[in-house]
Amino acid sequence: MRVLVVGSGGREHALCWSIAASPLCDKLYCAPGNAGIAAEAECVSIAADDVTGLVDFAKRERIDFVVVGPEGPLVLGLVDRLAEAGIKAFGPSAAAAALEGSKAFMKDLCAKYDIPTAAYGRFTDAAEAKAFIRARGAPIVVKADGLAAGKGVIIAATVAEAEAAVGAMLTAGQFGAAGAEVVVEEFLPGEEASFFVLTDGTHALPLASAQDHKRAHDGDRGPNTGGMGAYSPAPIVTEAVAADIMARIIRPTIAAMAAEGRPFKGVLYAGLMLTPEGPKLLEYNVRFGDPECQVLCVRLMSDLLPALIASHDGGLGHFHLRWHDKAALTVVMAAHGYPDAYQKGTEIRGLERAVALPDVTIFHAGTRRAEDGRLLANGGRVLNVTATGNTIADAQTRAYEAVDRVDWPAGFCRRDIGWRAVGK
């Protein structure tokens, strides 16, 4: 098969790393890719949101299957356009991608079909949103309705902070069209978990559990980010909890989307809060988590590609995936200043020394090669230093040993990834 992966981040590097190992894959491309992905696939300089360019390339190169990594091109309808061209793709249609593309749509779907989630309100008027906040009190959560690169969620500790978030989104236009509507919802106490399933629109195949760290700094402090690290398995997601999530959240959502005429195919990623009343849905993503995808890929023993194809073709009900018993943990190395302004083009050294450690893999998230061959940072989140071990604590120790071998003064990372799980 000739396969095209769309995207340029650590998630896409992990997907390319897995797909390249499949005996079904004869030729692998990635658009646009990065310096690390270039070791696994032929990178082509087409932006992930250039839908027309991607479809033209897929037709020209006789691509058999496209794996769409990020949410942007899914919401823009890349899978629909490929289907019109007769090309199979992994990922939902634009109509189904609204589960992530519009938080308001997702919340209304939950309300209609009795899927447990936080109480909420939808607002396009700042004064009405602020009145709702004052009536509810703090802590409270303010979310931009549309895609905001993982930065459109404000967990406000005070009413004033929440009102400022509303002002920034609805009045100042901080997130442009993505923030033209906001969702304000109750703050849910508990522990967060990420839950992933592959689905063909009817059947759901659960993947291994994982948990990520959204805050920029140690101790879960600082602004929300796209994710500063992750580990798998998540000890809090026991077999009983997983069964509850499937019964109360995942299967009802798949049935609801079918009933709404938006059948969902691809990977459904539920961001959950495990509350004293049971699991509640915080958000849906319609693609693999980043960096959760990285820890899932290094734990997966089965060939990933046939399962992705079955998500498109149907028949996932007959699939069973095998996972390594080992734990995996990934640490995101980011450019100083991320998730706000950061510098690009700084040099990274020492990766060879880091990957020389046993059971260590480095997925590139935002890198490029200079003309002279030097490795340069080219994004906010730049490297995913990933390790496996017998326990999460073992994987953590090995990952940070590798981090300390990377010579990149312009970067930083959290030093406590996996802290909730270590010792459990």
C-alpha positions in Angstrom: 0.0 0.0 0.0 1.0 3.6 -0.6 0.2 5.6 2.5 0.1 9.3 3.2 0.2 10.7 6.8 -1.0 14.3 7.1 0.7 16.5 9.8 4.0 17.6 11.2 4.0 17.0 14.9 5.0 14.4 17.4 1.7 12.5 17.0 2.4 12.2 13.2 6.0 11.1 13.9 4.6 8.3 16.1 2.1 7.3 13.5 4.7 7.2 10.8 7.0 5.2 13.0 4.2 2.6 13.6 2.9 2.6 10.0 6.4 2.3 8.5 6.8 -1.0 10.4 3.7 -2.5 8.8 4.3 -5.2 6.1 1.2 -3.7 4.4 3.0 -0.4 3.8 5.2 -0.3 0.6 5.6 3.5 0.4 5.1 6.1 3.1 4.7 9.9 2.6 4.1 12.6 5.2 2.9 16.1 4.4 4.5 18.3 5.6 6.4 16.2 8.1 9.5 17.3 10.1 13.2 16.4 10.5 12.5 13.3 12.5 9.7 12.0 10.3 12.1 12.2 7.4 13.8 9.1 8.7 10.5 7.1 8.4 8.7 8.7 5.4 9.3 10.8 2.3 8.3 14.3 3.4 6.4 16.5 1.0 6.0 20.3 1.5 2.2 20.5 1.5 0.6 22.2 4.5 -1.7 20.0 6.6 -4.6 22.5 6.0 -4.0 22.7 2.2 -6.9 20.4 1.4 -6.8 20.9 -2.4 -3.0 20.4 -2.4 -3.3 17.2 -0.4 -6.1 15.7 -2.5 -4.2 16.6 -5.7 -1.0 14.9 -4.4 -2.9 11.8 -3.3 -4.4 11.4 -6.7 -1.1 12.1 -8.5 0.8 9.6 -6.4 -1.9 7.0 -6.4 -2.2 7.0 -2.6 -4.2 4.0 -1.3 -4.8 5.3 2.2 -4.5 8.6 4.0 -4.1 8.9 7.7 -5.1 12.4 8.9 -3.2 13.4 12.1 -4.4 16.9 13.2 -7.9 18.2 13.8 -7.7 21.2 11.4 -7.9 19.4 8.1 -10.6 17.1 9.5 -12.8 20.0 10.4 -12.1 21.5 6.9 -13.4 18.4 5.2 -10.2 16.7 4.0 -11.7 13.2 4.4 -14.8 14.2 2.5 -12.7 15.6 -0.4 -10.6 12.4 -0.5 -13.7 10.3 -0.6 -15.0 12.3 -3.5 -11.7 11.4 -5.3 -12.1 7.7 -4.5 -9.3 7.7 -1.9 -9.8 6.0 1.5 -8.8 7.9 4.6 -8.7 7.5 8.4 -10.6 10.1 10.2 -14.1 11.5 10.5 -16.1 13.6 7.9 -16.4 17.3 8.5 -19.9 16.8 9.9 -18.6 14.3 12.4 -15.5 16.3 13.2 -17.8 18.9 14.7 -17.5 16.9 18.0 -14.1 18.7 18.3 -14.7 21.6 15.9 -17.5 23.0 18.1 -17.6 22.6 21.8 -21.2 23.9 21.8 -22.2 21.2 19.4 -20.6 18.6 21.6 -22.3 19.9 24.8 -25.7 20.1 23.1 -25.3 16.5 21.8 -24.5 15.4 25.4 -27.6 17.2 26.7 -29.8 15.7 24.0 -28.6 12.1 24.5 -28.0 12.2 28.3 -24.2 11.7 28.1 -22.7 12.8 31.4 -20.8 16.1 31.2 -20.5 19.4 33.2 -23.4 21.8 33.4 -22.9 24.6 30.9 -24.2 27.6 29.0 -23.5 28.9 25.5 -22.9 32.6 24.8 -22.1 35.1 22.1 -22.8 38.1 24.3 -20.1 39.0 26.8 -22.5 40.6 29.3 -24.7 37.5 29.4 -21.7 35.2 29.8 -20.4 37.3 32.7 -23.9 37.3 34.4 -23.9 33.5 34.1 -20.4 33.4 35.7 -21.4 35.6 38.6 -24.5 33.5 39.2 -22.5 30.3 39.2 -19.4 31.5 41.1 -15.8 30.2 40.8 -13.9 28.0 40.1 -15.5 27.9 36.6 -14.3 27.0 33.1 -14.4 29.2 30.0 -13.9 27.6 26.6 -13.7 29.0 23.1 -16.2 27.2 20.9 -13.9 26.5 18.0 -10.4 25.2 17.4 -7.8 27.1 19.3 -4.7 24.9 19.2 -5.3 23.6 22.7 -5.2 27.0 24.2 -8.8 28.0 24.2 -9.7 26.6 27.7 -9.4 28.8 30.8 -9.8 27.2 34.2 -10.7 30.3 36.2 -10.1 30.2 40.0 -12.0 33.5 40.5 -15.0 35.2 39.0 -12.8 38.1 37.8 -10.5 35.7 36.0 -13.4 34.1 34.3 -14.9 37.4 33.2 -11.5 38.5 31.9 -11.4 35.3 29.8 -14.8 36.0 28.4 -13.7 39.6 27.5 -10.5 38.3 25.8 -12.5 35.9 23.7 -15.8 37.6 22.9 -14.8 41.3 23.1 -11.0 41.4 22.2 -11.2 38.5 19.7 -8.2 36.6 21.2 -9.0 33.5 19.2 -10.7 35.0 16.2 -13.6 33.1 14.8 -12.9 30.2 17.2 -13.8 32.4 20.1 -16.9 34.1 18.6 -18.9 31.9 20.9 -17.9 30.6 24.3 -19.0 27.7 26.4 -19.0 28.4 30.2 -19.2 25.3 32.3 -19.0 24.1 35.9 -15.6 23.1 37.2 -15.6 19.3 37.9 -13.4 18.0 40.7 -11.6 14.7 40.2 -8.7 13.3 38.2 -8.4 13.7 34.4 -7.9 10.7 32.1 -7.7 10.3 28.3 -9.7 7.4 26.8 -9.3 6.4 23.1 -11.3 4.1 20.9 -11.2 3.3 17.2 -14.6 3.2 15.6 -16.1 2.3 12.2 -19.3 4.2 13.0 -20.9 1.2 14.7 -18.3 -0.8 16.6 -15.8 0.7 19.1 -12.4 -0.8 19.8 -10.9 0.6 23.1 -7.2 1.4 23.0 -4.8 1.3 26.0 -5.5 4.0 28.7 -3.3 7.1 28.9 -3.1 10.3 30.9 -1.5 13.6 29.9 -0.4 16.8 31.6 -1.9 20.0 30.1 -0.4 22.7 32.4 3.0 24.2 31.3 4.8 23.9 34.6 5.5 21.4 37.4 2.8 20.8 39.9 0.1 21.3 37.2 0.7 25.1 37.3 0.8 27.7 34.6 -1.2 28.0 31.4 -2.9 25.2 29.6 -0.9 23.8 26.6 -1.4 21.2 23.9 0.2 18.8 26.4 3.6 18.6 28.2 3.8 14.9 28.6 1.9 11.7 29.0 2.0 8.1 30.3 0.3 4.8 29.7 -1.3 2.9 31.2 -3.3 5.2 33.5 -3.7 3.4 36.8 -6.9 5.3 37.6 -8.6 3.8 34.5 -9.3 0.3 35.9 -11.2 -2.3 34.0 -14.4 -1.4 35.8 -13.9 2.4 35.1 -13.2 1.6 31.4 -16.4 -0.5 31.2 -18.3 2.4 32.7 -16.8 4.9 30.2 -17.7 2.6 27.3 -21.3 2.1 28.6 -22.1 5.6 29.6 -20.1 7.8 27.3 -18.5 6.1 24.2 -21.2 3.8 22.9 -24.0 6.4 23.5 -21.9 9.0 21.6 -21.4 6.7 18.6 -25.1 5.9 18.5 -26.0 9.6 18.9 -23.8 10.6 16.0 -25.3 7.9 13.8 -28.8 9.1 14.8 -27.8 12.7 13.9 -26.8 11.6 10.4 -23.1 12.2 11.3 -21.7 8.7 11.6 -18.3 8.9 13.3 -15.3 6.9 11.9 -11.8 7.2 13.0 -10.4 7.7 16.5 -12.6 9.1 19.2 -10.6 10.7 22.1 -12.6 11.4 25.2 -11.1 13.8 27.7 -12.7 12.8 31.0 -12.9 13.8 34.6 -13.3 10.9 36.9 -15.6 12.4 39.5 -17.1 11.0 42.7 -20.3 10.5 40.7 -18.5 8.6 37.9 -16.8 9.6 34.7 -17.9 12.8 33.0 -17.0 14.1 29.6 -14.8 17.2 29.4 -14.3 17.3 25.7 -14.1 15.2 22.6 -11.2 15.2 20.2 -11.6 13.6 16.8 -7.9 12.5 16.4 -5.2 10.9 18.4 -4.0 12.9 21.4 -0.7 14.5 21.3 1.4 13.4 23.2 -0.8 10.4 24.2 -0.4 8.9 20.7 3.3 8.6 21.3 3.0 6.4 24.4 0.3 4.3 22.8 2.4 3.6 19.8 5.4 2.4 21.7 3.2 0.1 23.7 1.3 -1.4 20.8 2.4 -4.8 19.7 -0.2 -5.3 16.9 0.1 -3.8 13.4 -1.6 -0.5 13.6 -2.4 0.0 9.9 -5.0 -2.8 9.5 -7.0 -1.4 12.4 -6.9 2.1 10.9 -8.1 0.7 7.6 -10.9 -1.3 9.3 -12.1 2.0 10.9 -12.8 3.2 7.4 -14.0 -0.1 5.9 -16.0 -1.5 8.8 -15.4 -4.8 10.7 -13.7 -3.4 13.8 -15.9 -5.7 15.9 -13.6 -8.5 14.9 -10.4 -6.8 15.9 -8.3 -7.4 19.0 -5.1 -5.3 19.6 -2.2 -6.6 21.7 -0.3 -4.3 24.0 3.1 -4.6 25.8 2.8 -5.1 29.5 5.4 -2.4 29.9 4.6 1.2 30.8 5.5 4.1 28.6 6.1 7.8 29.4 6.9 10.8 27.2 8.3 14.2 28.2 7.7 17.1 25.9 10.6 19.5 25.4 9.3 22.9 24.4 10.8 26.2 23.4 11.1 28.8 26.2 8.0 30.9 26.3 5.6 28.3 25.0 2.6 28.3 25.0 3.0 32.1 24.4 5.6 33.7 22.2 8.7 31.6 21.6 11.8 31.6 19.4 12.3 29.4 16.4 15.6 28.3 14.8 17.6 27.4 18.0 20.0 24.5 17.6 19.4 21.1 19.3 22.3 18.7 19.9 22.8 15.5 21.7 19.9 13.4 20.4 22.3 10.6 19.4 23.4 10.3 23.1 19.8 10.3 24.3 18.5 7.5 22.0 21.6 5.4 22.7 19.9 4.6 26.1 17.9 1.4 26.1 14.1 1.6 25.4 14.2 5.3 24.5 12.6 6.8 21.4 12.5 10.5 20.5 9.6 11.7 18.4 10.1 15.0 16.7 7.3 17.5 17.2 8.6 20.7 15.8 12.0 20.4 14.1 13.7 21.1 10.8 17.1 20.5 9.3 19.3 23.5 8.4 21.1 23.4 5.0 24.3 22.5 6.9 22.5 19.5 8.6 22.1 21.1 12.0 18.8 20.2 13.8 16.8 23.3 14.6 13.7 23.9 16.7 10.7 24.9 14.5 7.7 25.0 16.9 6.5 25.4 20.4 6.5 21.8 21.4 9.7 20.4 19.8 10.7 17.0 21.0 8.9 14.1 22.7 11.4 12.1 24.7 9.7 8.7 25.2 10.8 5.7 27.2 9.3 2.3 28.3 9.9 0.5 31.6 8.5 -2.2 33.8 6.6 0.5 35.7 5.7 4.1 35.1 8.4 5.0 37.6 11.0 3.1 35.6 9.8 4.7 32.4 9.9 8.1 34.0 13.5 7.6 35.3 14.7 6.5 31.8 12.9 9.3 30.0 14.5 12.0 32.2 17.9 10.4 31.9 17.4 10.8 28.1 16.2 14.4 28.5 19.3 15.3 30.4 21.4 14.1 27.4 19.7 16.5 25.1 21.7 19.7 24.6 19.2 22.4 24.0 19.6 25.5 26.2 16.6 27.2 24.5 14.2 24.5 25.6 12.4 23.5 28.8 10.3 20.6 30.1 8.3 19.7 33.1 10.3 17.5 35.6 7.2 15.8 37.1 5.5 13.9 34.2 3.7 10.9 35.6 3.7 12.2 39.2 0.1 11.0 39.9 0.9 7.5 38.8 4.4 6.9 40.3 4.1 4.6 43.3 0.6 3.4 42.4 
